[in-house]
Amino acid sequence: MVFLRSEEHLGRWLDRNGWDPGASMSAARLHELARLWWWTRVEPDWRPRTPAESQAILDELGLTGDFWRLT
Amino acid sequence: MGIRNRVYASFVRTGNAPAPAEVAAALGIAEDDVAGSYRRLHASHALVLQPGTTEIRMLNPFSAVATPHRVEAGGRCWFANCAWDALGIPAALHTDGVVSSACPDCGEPLELEVRDGKLVDGADLLVHFVVPARRWWDDIAFT
């Protein structure tokens, strides 16, 4: 996952690498996702999330549909 | 504290990923046992080892090796594995942070700043996921 300047830069980057488009979001939305996803990661009592718990975080941000299915 | 949480605590404290021998010495247990734990943690995606070794490559969201995503947070400079992890480091450390990256199309430096839990700079940048979620762990370094 990368930061890009704009849709125009994304299009050129995908074309140059021969990749199909995946999914895009703003850095602001990624920041929300990062806070939910990583907030407890270095806490001493951290435990792994279940796939359902991780999926719930994606759902909470409206990241639904086949692209965002973890399993 | 288990091996996994001890490794994370050591990394956050020192900025270096401990080798199995260091953890073994700290805990008074056999290095082979710690190496086995590292392999199990790798298999369960709790950390990522360099291929064929017990050398840590990723303690997500942190990278133990240099990457194009640099993060200043908590008085230290870190490397992140990707855009998501870059914003994850200030989140995981519960602190402010500045992310320095670059547009992979044009190479232009990009900077984002997290302050008081808000993304105050770089919020309008675009983020792209090439790999669908169910394939993230097929090749986590590429993802």
Backbone of each chain as ProteinMPNN parsed JSONL, in Angstrom:
{"seq_chain_A": "MVFLRSEEHLGRWLDRNGWDPGASMSAARLHELARLWWWTRVEPDWRPRTPAESQAILDELGLTGDFWRLT", "coords_chain_A": {"N_chain_A": [[0.848, -1.191, 0.0], [0.543, 2.148, -0.851], [1.28, 5.703, -0.678], [0.042, 8.193, -2.828], [0.236, 11.049, -5.046], [-2.057, 11.82, -6.485], [-5.04, 10.84, -8.366], [-4.273, 10.855, -11.029], [-1.53, 10.334, -10.869], [-1.688, 7.823, -9.748], [-2.91, 6.338, -11.827], [-0.919, 6.4, -13.821], [1.12, 5.037, -12.501], [0.026, 2.497, -12.071], [-0.347, 1.697, -14.747], [2.286, 1.669, -15.666], [3.353, -0.455, -14.276], [1.76, -2.486, -15.087], [-0.447, -3.316, -13.639], [-3.696, -4.183, -12.458], [-6.269, -1.935, -11.322], [-6.776, -1.657, -7.794], [-7.996, -0.939, -4.795], [-8.834, 2.295, -3.65], [-8.334, 4.949, -1.275], [-8.654, 7.899, 0.777], [-5.864, 9.431, 2.499], [-6.73, 10.342, 4.912], [-8.822, 8.624, 5.573], [-7.437, 6.235, 5.7], [-5.92, 6.767, 7.902], [-7.83, 6.689, 9.946], [-8.447, 3.969, 9.781], [-5.932, 2.879, 10.428], [-5.653, 3.645, 13.094], [-7.687, 2.185, 14.351], [-6.864, -0.372, 13.73], [-4.207, -0.763, 14.638], [-3.943, 0.179, 17.245], [-3.684, -1.247, 19.737], [-1.437, -2.732, 19.442], [1.214, -2.834, 20.544], [0.794, -3.178, 23.191], [1.215, -4.717, 26.4], [-0.573, -6.767, 27.003], [-1.531, -7.599, 24.615], [-3.416, -9.5, 22.273], [-3.88, -11.781, 19.546], [-6.195, -10.73, 17.016], [-9.291, -12.23, 16.025], [-10.176, -13.43, 12.727], [-12.798, -12.564, 12.268], [-13.052, -10.41, 14.009], [-11.183, -8.66, 12.886], [-12.347, -8.301, 10.398], [-14.608, -6.952, 11.182], [-13.608, -4.456, 11.846], [-12.89, -3.44, 9.341], [-15.423, -3.413, 8.191], [-16.638, -1.519, 9.819], [-15.605, 0.829, 8.881], [-16.766, 0.996, 6.49], [-15.557, -0.493, 4.563], [-16.324, -2.655, 2.594], [-17.494, -5.429, 0.588], [-16.196, -7.626, -1.994], [-13.407, -7.159, -2.386], [-12.479, -6.476, 0.117], [-12.817, -8.66, 1.739], [-11.511, -10.778, 4.142], [-11.311, -13.494, 4.342]], "CA_chain_A": [[0.0, 0.0, 0.0], [1.406, 3.324, -1.048], [0.702, 7.041, -0.799], [0.273, 8.82, -4.134], [-0.174, 12.454, -5.058], [-3.391, 12.029, -7.05], [-5.548, 9.793, -9.269], [-3.448, 10.877, -12.24], [-0.28, 9.624, -10.562], [-2.053, 6.41, -9.55], [-3.131, 5.726, -13.132], [0.383, 6.202, -14.493], [1.886, 4.029, -11.746], [-0.561, 1.183, -12.374], [-0.049, 1.38, -16.152], [3.711, 1.376, -15.828], [3.618, -1.776, -13.69], [0.871, -3.483, -15.673], [-1.332, -3.823, -12.584], [-5.096, -3.764, -12.442], [-6.585, -1.121, -10.139], [-7.305, -2.359, -6.622], [-8.923, -0.069, -4.066], [-8.224, 3.549, -3.206], [-9.0, 5.739, -0.228], [-7.846, 9.054, 1.176], [-4.99, 9.199, 3.65], [-7.531, 10.599, 6.12], [-9.552, 7.403, 5.912], [-6.443, 5.242, 6.112], [-5.535, 7.103, 9.276], [-8.874, 6.104, 10.811], [-8.25, 2.52, 9.772], [-4.69, 2.573, 11.147], [-5.882, 3.786, 14.539], [-8.476, 1.05, 14.819], [-6.167, -1.644, 13.471], [-2.908, -0.908, 15.306], [-3.913, 0.891, 18.525], [-3.275, -2.079, 20.887], [-0.443, -3.703, 18.95], [2.41, -2.993, 21.381], [0.421, -3.274, 24.598], [1.734, -5.977, 26.949], [-1.584, -7.829, 27.036], [-2.076, -7.774, 23.257], [-3.686, -10.856, 21.778], [-4.272, -11.691, 18.126], [-7.625, -10.642, 16.706], [-9.833, -13.26, 15.147], [-10.531, -12.854, 11.419], [-14.095, -11.869, 12.366], [-12.808, -9.106, 14.641], [-10.521, -7.797, 11.893], [-13.344, -7.956, 9.372], [-15.519, -5.97, 11.772], [-12.968, -3.142, 11.745], [-13.054, -2.995, 7.95], [-16.85, -3.112, 8.009], [-16.971, -0.283, 10.552], [-15.206, 1.974, 8.046], [-17.449, 0.893, 5.198], [-14.711, -1.204, 3.594], [-17.074, -3.881, 2.376], [-17.375, -5.943, -0.774], [-15.272, -8.76, -2.138], [-12.006, -6.757, -2.246], [-12.126, -6.315, 1.532], [-13.073, -9.905, 2.496], [-10.252, -11.348, 4.609], [-11.298, -14.951, 4.175]], "C_chain_A": [[0.881, 1.236, 0.0], [0.582, 4.617, -0.98], [1.019, 7.562, -2.197], [-0.267, 10.235, -4.109], [-1.609, 12.621, -5.519], [-3.799, 10.817, -7.891], [-4.696, 9.702, -10.539], [-2.141, 10.105, -12.016], [-0.561, 8.136, -10.357], [-2.197, 5.704, -10.898], [-1.827, 5.431, -13.852], [1.167, 5.075, -13.835], [1.345, 2.623, -12.032], [-0.221, 0.765, -13.805], [1.396, 0.927, -16.322], [4.039, -0.033, -15.322], [2.73, -2.879, -14.273], [-0.086, -4.09, -14.665], [-2.754, -3.329, -12.797], [-5.332, -2.88, -11.218], [-7.138, -2.0, -9.018], [-8.35, -1.491, -5.946], [-8.17, 1.151, -3.561], [-9.02, 4.157, -2.061], [-8.117, 6.95, 0.055], [-6.948, 8.665, 2.338], [-5.755, 9.428, 4.954], [-8.275, 9.329, 6.545], [-8.584, 6.307, 6.359], [-6.0, 5.499, 7.55], [-6.557, 6.562, 10.274], [-8.687, 4.597, 10.924], [-7.015, 2.134, 10.589], [-4.899, 2.66, 12.656], [-6.677, 2.597, 15.083], [-7.672, -0.251, 14.762], [-4.969, -1.845, 14.395], [-2.869, -0.409, 16.748], [-3.344, 0.054, 19.675], [-2.049, -2.938, 20.588], [0.772, -3.871, 19.868], [2.054, -3.053, 22.869], [0.788, -4.656, 25.139], [0.707, -7.115, 26.942], [-2.232, -8.041, 25.667], [-2.338, -9.25, 22.959], [-4.13, -10.738, 20.331], [-5.78, -11.53, 17.991], [-8.048, -11.874, 15.916], [-10.095, -12.62, 13.785], [-11.847, -12.077, 11.477], [-13.916, -10.487, 13.005], [-12.123, -8.14, 13.667], [-11.507, -7.36, 10.817], [-14.291, -6.879, 9.897], [-14.926, -4.561, 11.711], [-13.118, -2.591, 10.331], [-14.506, -2.592, 7.696], [-17.206, -1.76, 8.624], [-16.635, 0.951, 9.72], [-15.835, 1.907, 6.661], [-16.619, 0.208, 4.134], [-15.32, -2.593, 3.405], [-16.936, -4.298, 0.903], [-16.252, -6.949, -0.861], [-13.806, -8.36, -1.925], [-11.56, -6.775, -0.793], [-12.429, -7.55, 2.367], [-11.738, -10.538, 2.851], [-10.172, -12.853, 4.399], [-12.299, -15.35, 3.094]], "O_chain_A": [[1.841, 1.339, 0.764], [-0.631, 4.62, -1.195], [2.134, 7.393, -2.691], [-1.106, 10.586, -3.28], [-2.32, 13.482, -5.001], [-3.011, 9.895, -8.101], [-4.436, 8.613, -11.052], [-1.711, 9.328, -12.868], [0.242, 7.29, -10.75], [-1.672, 4.607, -11.089], [-1.646, 4.354, -14.42], [1.797, 4.263, -14.512], [2.114, 1.678, -12.212], [0.15, -0.383, -14.049], [1.691, -0.047, -17.015], [4.9, -0.715, -15.878], [2.926, -4.06, -13.985], [-0.495, -5.243, -14.808], [-2.981, -2.208, -13.253], [-4.674, -3.052, -10.193], [-7.871, -2.958, -9.264], [-9.458, -1.326, -6.457], [-7.029, 1.058, -3.108], [-10.215, 3.907, -1.906], [-6.968, 7.008, -0.383], [-7.221, 7.709, 3.065], [-5.471, 8.795, 5.97], [-8.344, 9.006, 7.731], [-8.877, 5.548, 7.282], [-5.741, 4.567, 8.311], [-6.187, 6.037, 11.325], [-8.759, 4.025, 12.011], [-7.051, 1.17, 11.353], [-4.377, 1.835, 13.407], [-6.367, 2.072, 16.152], [-7.791, -1.111, 15.635], [-4.732, -2.951, 14.882], [-1.845, -0.562, 17.413], [-2.6, 0.578, 20.504], [-1.669, -3.781, 21.401], [1.311, -4.975, 19.954], [2.945, -2.985, 23.715], [0.684, -5.651, 24.423], [1.077, -8.287, 26.882], [-3.331, -8.587, 25.565], [-1.566, -10.125, 23.351], [-4.69, -9.719, 19.929], [-6.548, -12.118, 18.752], [-7.236, -12.483, 15.22], [-10.224, -11.4, 13.692], [-11.994, -11.051, 10.813], [-14.551, -9.517, 12.592], [-12.445, -6.952, 13.63], [-11.506, -6.208, 10.383], [-14.723, -6.003, 9.148], [-15.657, -3.585, 11.543], [-13.436, -1.416, 10.147], [-14.781, -1.568, 7.07], [-17.956, -0.97, 8.051], [-17.29, 1.987, 9.834], [-15.475, 2.675, 5.769], [-16.923, 0.302, 2.945], [-14.867, -3.573, 3.997], [-16.333, -3.591, 0.096], [-15.46, -7.108, 0.069], [-13.039, -9.129, -1.347], [-10.398, -7.057, -0.5], [-12.31, -7.499, 3.591], [-10.922, -10.808, 1.97], [-9.082, -13.414, 4.292], [-12.445, -16.536, 2.796]]}, "seq_chain_B": "MGIRNRVYASFVRTGNAPAPAEVAAALGIAEDDVAGSYRRLHASHALVLQPGTTEIRMLNPFSAVATPHRVEAGGRCWFANCAWDALGIPAALHTDGVVSSACPDCGEPLELEVRDGKLVDGADLLVHFVVPARRWWDDIAFT", "coords_chain_B": {"N_chain_B": [[5.073, -12.398, 30.496], [4.704, -13.213, 27.096], [6.759, -14.616, 24.421], [6.306, -13.214, 22.028], [5.199, -10.715, 22.824], [7.29, -9.814, 24.36], [9.297, -9.48, 22.446], [8.204, -7.39, 20.903], [8.138, -5.384, 22.874], [10.855, -5.064, 23.391], [11.711, -4.156, 20.893], [10.362, -1.706, 20.634], [11.506, -0.366, 22.75], [14.264, -0.288, 22.129], [14.581, 0.022, 19.387], [15.622, -1.922, 17.84], [15.31, -5.159, 16.41], [15.235, -8.03, 18.345], [17.543, -10.769, 18.257], [17.037, -14.352, 18.369], [18.895, -15.356, 20.24], [19.353, -13.242, 22.0], [16.873, -12.899, 23.262], [16.635, -15.397, 24.396], [18.759, -15.374, 26.233], [17.885, -13.35, 27.936], [15.66, -14.486, 29.054], [16.554, -16.822, 30.092], [16.338, -19.268, 28.775], [16.507, -21.879, 26.239], [18.149, -21.077, 23.166], [17.269, -22.348, 20.853], [14.648, -22.924, 21.481], [13.499, -20.383, 21.533], [13.926, -19.649, 18.887], [12.258, -21.491, 17.671], [9.82, -20.535, 18.615], [9.779, -18.052, 17.285], [9.491, -18.977, 14.657], [6.977, -20.149, 14.778], [5.431, -17.895, 15.409], [5.821, -16.443, 13.099], [4.524, -18.129, 11.286], [1.93, -17.797, 12.133], [1.459, -15.215, 11.474], [2.11, -13.266, 13.318], [4.495, -12.021, 13.459], [7.075, -11.244, 11.043], [9.518, -13.091, 9.414], [12.796, -12.928, 7.877], [13.141, -14.662, 4.8], [13.687, -18.114, 5.279], [15.181, -17.826, 7.598], [15.762, -16.915, 11.1], [15.687, -14.277, 11.472], [14.244, -11.213, 12.194], [12.023, -9.489, 10.087], [9.697, -7.937, 9.91], [7.781, -6.345, 12.369], [4.892, -5.808, 12.491], [3.163, -2.764, 13.026], [5.761, -1.998, 12.409], [8.836, -1.928, 10.56], [11.739, -3.885, 10.466], [13.735, -3.443, 8.771], [15.17, -1.053, 6.458], [12.914, 1.042, 4.648], [10.859, 2.689, 2.093], [9.163, 4.221, 3.631], [9.307, 6.347, 6.158], [9.115, 7.083, 9.598], [8.796, 9.444, 12.09], [8.419, 9.277, 15.422], [7.522, 9.319, 18.839], [10.049, 10.15, 19.678], [11.904, 8.819, 18.149], [13.232, 7.466, 15.075], [11.536, 5.484, 12.789], [10.987, 2.697, 10.55], [8.383, 1.874, 8.292], [6.261, -0.724, 6.932], [4.506, -0.19, 4.885], [2.068, 2.159, 3.547], [-0.191, 2.021, 5.217], [0.873, 0.866, 7.555], [2.656, 2.884, 8.16], [1.082, 4.998, 9.106], [0.134, 3.579, 11.166], [2.124, 3.387, 13.074], [2.403, 5.819, 14.74], [-0.132, 5.473, 15.85], [0.029, 2.981, 17.191], [1.959, 3.607, 19.065], [0.704, 5.544, 20.441], [1.065, 8.301, 20.033], [2.187, 11.501, 18.665], [3.236, 11.948, 15.219], [5.399, 12.043, 12.325], [5.233, 11.243, 8.999], [7.32, 10.321, 6.397], [7.407, 9.86, 3.021], [7.217, 8.811, -0.422], [5.874, 9.607, -3.612], [5.168, 6.886, -5.635], [4.952, 7.117, -8.34], [6.065, 9.571, -9.344], [8.126, 10.16, -7.658], [8.125, 12.336, -5.997], [8.661, 13.8, -2.828], [6.613, 13.013, -0.034], [4.76, 14.114, 2.762], [3.255, 13.449, 5.852], [1.415, 14.344, 8.739], [0.657, 13.441, 12.023], [-1.132, 14.652, 14.676], [-2.1, 14.986, 17.973], [-3.847, 12.834, 17.656], [-5.034, 13.316, 15.248], [-4.964, 13.516, 11.672], [-3.173, 15.926, 10.479], [-1.741, 16.9, 8.402], [-1.364, 16.116, 4.985], [-3.702, 14.754, 4.601], [-5.277, 14.683, 2.338], [-3.955, 13.177, 0.51], [-3.66, 10.345, -1.71], [-4.337, 6.892, -1.232], [-3.447, 3.647, -2.193], [-4.499, 0.301, -2.547], [-3.249, -2.503, -3.927], [-3.507, -5.242, -3.732], [-6.037, -7.602, -3.039], [-7.843, -8.121, 0.086], [-7.977, -10.846, 1.016], [-5.721, -11.909, -0.013], [-3.565, -10.68, 1.136], [-1.608, -11.848, 2.774], [-0.338, -13.615, 1.102], [1.971, -12.7, -0.084], [3.44, -10.858, 1.863], [5.376, -8.906, 1.918], [5.246, -7.72, -0.603], [2.58, -6.869, -0.57]], "CA_chain_B": [[4.942, -11.881, 29.126], [5.12, -14.208, 26.122], [7.878, -14.264, 23.542], [5.886, -12.207, 21.056], [5.07, -9.404, 23.446], [8.63, -9.413, 24.789], [10.003, -9.009, 21.249], [7.683, -6.055, 20.595], [8.568, -4.441, 23.915], [12.277, -4.809, 23.168], [11.854, -3.346, 19.679], [9.901, -0.339, 20.919], [12.45, 0.251, 23.689], [15.619, -0.133, 21.599], [14.595, 0.271, 17.953], [16.246, -3.06, 17.155], [14.626, -6.434, 16.587], [16.179, -8.928, 19.016], [17.797, -12.118, 17.74], [16.625, -15.355, 19.357], [19.897, -15.522, 21.308], [19.168, -12.175, 22.997], [15.666, -13.205, 24.038], [16.941, -16.599, 25.18], [19.608, -14.981, 27.365], [17.077, -12.551, 28.868], [14.657, -15.336, 29.715], [17.19, -18.017, 30.651], [15.854, -20.47, 28.099], [17.365, -22.278, 25.123], [17.995, -20.299, 21.937], [16.46, -23.12, 19.895], [13.23, -22.775, 21.851], [13.067, -19.059, 21.08], [13.873, -19.706, 17.418], [11.019, -22.204, 17.346], [8.714, -19.597, 18.843], [9.797, -17.089, 16.172], [8.934, -19.627, 13.448], [5.518, -20.295, 14.984], [4.831, -16.559, 15.306], [5.83, -16.127, 11.664], [3.478, -18.93, 10.632], [0.609, -17.271, 12.514], [1.432, -13.814, 11.029], [2.294, -12.35, 14.446], [5.674, -11.278, 13.018], [7.528, -11.751, 9.739], [10.956, -13.363, 9.381], [13.439, -12.992, 6.565], [12.957, -16.031, 4.307], [14.657, -19.156, 5.619], [16.019, -17.452, 8.745], [15.012, -16.456, 12.269], [15.933, -12.832, 11.556], [12.957, -10.52, 12.063], [11.904, -8.444, 9.054], [8.579, -7.051, 10.236], [6.947, -6.436, 13.57], [3.9, -4.848, 11.998], [3.375, -1.957, 11.836], [7.16, -1.603, 12.257], [9.747, -2.72, 9.745], [13.08, -3.974, 11.051], [14.691, -3.074, 7.713], [14.848, 0.249, 5.856], [11.871, 1.042, 3.609], [10.595, 4.07, 1.644], [8.219, 4.891, 4.532], [9.993, 6.661, 7.403], [8.185, 7.668, 10.563], [9.358, 9.979, 13.328], [7.37, 9.19, 16.449], [8.007, 8.893, 20.151], [11.459, 10.467, 19.871], [12.757, 7.892, 17.408], [12.887, 7.284, 13.663], [11.175, 4.094, 12.484], [10.566, 2.393, 9.184], [7.113, 1.151, 8.208], [6.223, -1.645, 5.797], [3.631, 0.324, 3.832], [1.361, 3.375, 3.954], [-1.058, 1.686, 6.36], [1.722, 0.701, 8.731], [3.279, 4.173, 8.496], [0.14, 5.699, 9.987], [-0.077, 2.71, 12.317], [3.163, 3.531, 14.109], [1.939, 6.762, 15.777], [-1.3, 4.897, 16.531], [0.476, 1.93, 18.122], [2.738, 4.233, 20.147], [-0.189, 6.53, 21.065], [1.822, 9.545, 20.059], [2.237, 12.237, 17.411], [4.247, 11.405, 14.319], [5.545, 12.589, 10.974], [5.536, 10.198, 8.012], [7.985, 10.773, 5.175], [7.336, 8.819, 2.005], [7.381, 9.4, -1.754], [4.922, 9.115, -4.613], [5.9, 5.902, -6.449], [4.883, 7.495, -9.752], [6.967, 10.661, -9.74], [9.235, 10.287, -6.71], [7.975, 13.54, -5.176], [8.538, 13.493, -1.399], [5.298, 13.241, 0.571], [4.854, 14.142, 4.222], [1.986, 13.45, 6.578], [1.659, 14.579, 10.159], [-0.386, 13.105, 12.991], [-0.977, 15.441, 15.91], [-3.25, 14.828, 18.878], [-4.763, 11.827, 17.136], [-5.64, 13.73, 13.979], [-4.042, 13.665, 10.546], [-3.264, 17.367, 10.239], [-1.064, 17.215, 7.137], [-1.344, 14.987, 4.053], [-4.975, 14.023, 4.666], [-5.897, 14.557, 1.014], [-3.192, 12.268, -0.358], [-4.379, 9.141, -2.11], [-3.727, 5.614, -0.833], [-3.96, 2.584, -3.058], [-4.27, -1.11, -2.225], [-3.242, -3.293, -5.165], [-3.82, -6.648, -3.449], [-7.27, -7.795, -2.245], [-7.592, -8.481, 1.487], [-7.75, -12.27, 1.302], [-4.388, -12.3, -0.517], [-2.519, -9.848, 1.739], [-0.507, -12.632, 3.356], [0.327, -14.463, 0.098], [3.32, -12.12, -0.186], [3.204, -9.67, 2.693], [6.348, -7.857, 1.58], [4.692, -7.014, -1.764], [1.35, -6.196, -0.122]], "C_chain_B": [[5.465, -12.924, 28.147], [6.239, -13.699, 25.225], [7.486, -13.116, 22.604], [5.831, -10.807, 21.681], [6.42, -8.898, 23.956], [9.429, -8.848, 23.599], [9.527, -7.597, 20.878], [8.179, -5.026, 21.604], [10.033, -4.073, 23.719], [12.476, -3.9, 21.965], [11.459, -1.896, 19.941], [10.907, 0.383, 21.833], [13.768, 0.597, 23.006], [15.661, 0.284, 20.131], [15.23, -0.859, 17.163], [15.463, -4.335, 17.44], [15.604, -7.435, 17.219], [16.328, -10.262, 18.294], [17.331, -13.125, 18.791], [17.613, -15.489, 20.522], [19.715, -14.466, 22.403], [17.967, -12.461, 23.881], [15.924, -14.412, 24.933], [17.767, -16.243, 26.415], [18.791, -14.223, 28.407], [16.123, -13.424, 29.67], [15.269, -16.57, 30.372], [16.655, -19.3, 30.059], [16.731, -20.73, 26.869], [17.077, -21.438, 23.879], [17.126, -21.031, 20.918], [14.973, -22.997, 20.198], [12.685, -21.426, 21.376], [12.961, -19.039, 19.558], [12.609, -20.427, 16.967], [9.801, -21.317, 17.545], [8.637, -18.578, 17.712], [9.144, -17.716, 14.937], [7.422, -19.792, 13.587], [4.815, -18.942, 14.858], [4.788, -16.099, 13.849], [4.682, -16.863, 10.962], [2.084, -18.395, 10.944], [0.481, -15.776, 12.207], [1.537, -12.823, 12.192], [3.587, -11.548, 14.298], [6.102, -11.894, 11.694], [9.043, -11.896, 9.776], [11.482, -13.217, 7.959], [13.361, -14.441, 6.093], [14.085, -16.982, 4.729], [15.535, -18.858, 6.814], [15.13, -17.221, 9.969], [15.296, -14.969, 12.523], [14.615, -12.103, 11.286], [13.015, -9.449, 10.979], [10.813, -7.443, 9.408], [8.02, -7.392, 11.61], [5.841, -5.419, 13.295], [3.276, -4.068, 13.15], [4.838, -1.558, 11.573], [7.87, -2.509, 11.251], [11.102, -2.723, 10.429], [14.154, -3.657, 10.013], [14.241, -1.748, 7.092], [13.841, 0.088, 4.724], [11.686, 2.486, 3.129], [9.672, 4.855, 2.573], [8.892, 5.097, 5.896], [9.044, 7.393, 8.336], [8.967, 8.171, 11.77], [8.233, 10.007, 14.354], [7.992, 8.729, 17.757], [9.498, 9.102, 20.327], [12.413, 9.556, 19.124], [12.326, 7.867, 15.946], [12.672, 5.793, 13.399], [11.005, 3.937, 10.988], [9.274, 1.59, 9.253], [7.097, 0.322, 6.931], [5.427, -1.099, 4.618], [2.943, 1.582, 4.372], [0.519, 3.138, 5.213], [-0.225, 1.59, 7.644], [2.357, 2.034, 9.148], [2.37, 4.981, 9.416], [-0.166, 4.859, 11.224], [0.945, 2.898, 13.421], [2.791, 4.596, 15.141], [0.738, 6.222, 16.552], [-0.854, 3.873, 17.577], [1.233, 2.511, 19.31], [1.927, 5.279, 20.904], [0.503, 7.883, 21.164], [1.68, 10.276, 18.727], [3.287, 11.603, 16.501], [4.266, 12.117, 12.99], [5.996, 11.459, 10.054], [6.191, 10.847, 6.81], [8.002, 9.616, 4.191], [7.569, 9.49, 0.654], [6.332, 8.8, -2.67], [5.664, 8.121, -5.511], [5.828, 6.195, -7.943], [5.982, 8.483, -10.1], [8.143, 10.853, -8.783], [9.157, 11.506, -5.821], [7.873, 13.153, -3.696], [7.139, 13.848, -0.88], [5.468, 13.217, 2.082], [3.455, 14.198, 4.815], [2.31, 13.657, 8.054], [0.433, 14.216, 10.983], [-0.122, 13.903, 14.255], [-2.259, 15.325, 16.719], [-4.314, 13.894, 18.286], [-5.42, 12.18, 15.824], [-4.564, 13.834, 12.899], [-4.124, 15.109, 10.076], [-2.543, 17.783, 8.963], [-1.051, 15.964, 6.271], [-2.658, 14.229, 3.978], [-5.603, 13.811, 3.294], [-5.068, 13.72, 0.048], [-4.011, 11.02, -0.632], [-3.601, 7.919, -1.617], [-4.304, 4.543, -1.74], [-3.531, 1.207, -2.568], [-4.332, -1.883, -3.545], [-3.814, -4.69, -4.911], [-5.106, -6.752, -2.626], [-6.971, -8.402, -0.875], [-7.274, -9.962, 1.685], [-6.395, -12.745, 0.786], [-3.252, -11.484, 0.109], [-1.322, -10.664, 2.208], [0.128, -13.597, 2.363], [1.777, -14.011, -0.074], [3.255, -10.788, 0.547], [4.195, -8.553, 2.372], [5.851, -7.05, 0.372], [3.451, -6.227, -1.363], [1.675, -4.86, 0.509]], "O_chain_B": [[6.554, -13.464, 28.344], [6.613, -12.526, 25.262], [8.248, -12.168, 22.416], [6.358, -9.845, 21.123], [6.664, -7.692, 23.982], [10.147, -7.858, 23.741], [10.337, -6.719, 20.578], [8.59, -3.928, 21.23], [10.411, -2.91, 23.862], [13.3, -2.987, 21.999], [12.149, -0.971, 19.513], [11.125, 1.588, 21.702], [14.338, 1.657, 23.268], [16.661, 0.836, 19.675], [15.363, -0.763, 15.943], [15.011, -4.564, 18.562], [16.687, -7.66, 16.679], [15.353, -10.815, 17.784], [17.24, -12.79, 19.972], [17.203, -15.71, 21.661], [19.897, -14.754, 23.586], [18.027, -12.288, 25.099], [15.487, -14.447, 26.083], [17.509, -16.746, 27.508], [18.971, -14.418, 29.609], [15.819, -13.129, 30.826], [14.595, -17.281, 31.118], [16.531, -20.307, 30.755], [17.579, -19.913, 26.509], [15.925, -21.126, 23.575], [16.339, -20.409, 20.204], [14.143, -22.969, 19.289], [11.561, -21.336, 20.882], [12.015, -18.478, 19.006], [11.967, -20.022, 15.997], [8.865, -21.342, 16.746], [7.547, -18.271, 17.23], [8.346, -17.073, 14.255], [6.679, -19.597, 12.626], [3.736, -18.851, 14.272], [3.836, -15.445, 13.423], [3.965, -16.282, 10.148], [1.168, -18.518, 10.132], [-0.485, -15.138, 12.625], [1.105, -11.677, 12.073], [3.753, -10.512, 14.942], [5.572, -12.921, 11.27], [9.762, -10.958, 10.12], [10.747, -13.355, 6.981], [13.499, -15.357, 6.902], [15.267, -16.687, 4.557], [16.529, -19.549, 7.037], [13.905, -17.318, 9.887], [15.16, -14.478, 13.644], [13.955, -12.347, 10.276], [13.922, -8.618, 10.95], [10.988, -6.238, 9.226], [7.817, -8.556, 11.957], [5.867, -4.303, 13.814], [2.897, -4.665, 14.158], [5.114, -0.848, 10.606], [7.548, -3.689, 11.113], [11.563, -1.69, 10.914], [15.341, -3.608, 10.336], [13.073, -1.372, 7.191], [13.9, -0.865, 3.948], [12.285, 3.405, 3.688], [9.42, 6.035, 2.331], [9.032, 4.16, 6.682], [8.258, 8.232, 7.896], [9.711, 7.415, 12.396], [7.221, 10.683, 14.166], [8.87, 7.866, 17.778], [10.155, 8.338, 21.034], [13.605, 9.522, 19.429], [11.189, 8.208, 15.621], [13.51, 4.958, 13.739], [10.894, 4.918, 10.253], [9.086, 0.749, 10.133], [7.816, 0.615, 5.975], [5.65, -1.504, 3.477], [3.199, 2.012, 5.497], [0.519, 3.945, 6.142], [-0.578, 2.161, 8.675], [2.57, 2.284, 10.335], [2.833, 5.576, 10.389], [-0.672, 5.379, 12.219], [0.666, 2.601, 14.583], [2.855, 4.307, 16.336], [0.598, 6.471, 17.749], [-1.316, 3.904, 18.718], [1.163, 1.985, 20.42], [2.4, 5.838, 21.894], [0.526, 8.52, 22.217], [1.119, 9.735, 17.774], [4.121, 10.819, 16.954], [3.276, 12.721, 12.578], [7.01, 10.805, 10.301], [5.67, 11.819, 6.264], [8.533, 8.542, 4.475], [8.065, 10.615, 0.597], [5.95, 7.639, -2.526], [6.689, 8.475, -6.093], [6.559, 5.592, -8.729], [6.745, 8.263, -11.041], [9.056, 11.627, -9.071], [10.026, 11.705, -4.971], [7.087, 12.274, -3.343], [6.569, 14.871, -1.259], [6.222, 12.406, 2.619], [2.586, 14.917, 4.322], [3.342, 13.204, 8.55], [-0.685, 14.633, 10.677], [0.964, 13.842, 14.832], [-3.358, 15.539, 16.208], [-5.514, 14.139, 18.405], [-6.27, 11.437, 15.332], [-3.418, 14.189, 13.17], [-5.05, 15.473, 9.351], [-2.72, 18.907, 8.492], [-0.761, 14.872, 6.76], [-2.724, 13.169, 3.355], [-6.373, 12.87, 3.102], [-5.442, 13.571, -1.115], [-4.931, 10.683, 0.113], [-2.37, 7.917, -1.591], [-5.503, 4.532, -2.021], [-2.372, 0.978, -2.224], [-5.373, -1.903, -4.201], [-4.512, -5.25, -5.756], [-5.248, -6.059, -1.618], [-5.976, -9.105, -0.699], [-6.376, -10.292, 2.459], [-5.963, -13.853, 1.104], [-2.106, -11.581, -0.331], [-0.174, -10.243, 2.067], [1.044, -14.333, 2.731], [2.687, -14.831, -0.195], [3.045, -9.736, -0.056], [3.876, -7.376, 2.542], [6.018, -5.831, 0.332], [3.28, -5.073, -1.757], [0.771, -4.148, 0.945]]}, "name": "protein", "num_of_chains": 2, "seq": "MVFLRSEEHLGRWLDRNGWDPGASMSAARLHELARLWWWTRVEPDWRPRTPAESQAILDELGLTGDFWRLTMGIRNRVYASFVRTGNAPAPAEVAAALGIAEDDVAGSYRRLHASHALVLQPGTTEIRMLNPFSAVATPHRVEAGGRCWFANCAWDALGIPAALHTDGVVSSACPDCGEPLELEVRDGKLVDGADLLVHFVVPARRWWDDIAFT"}
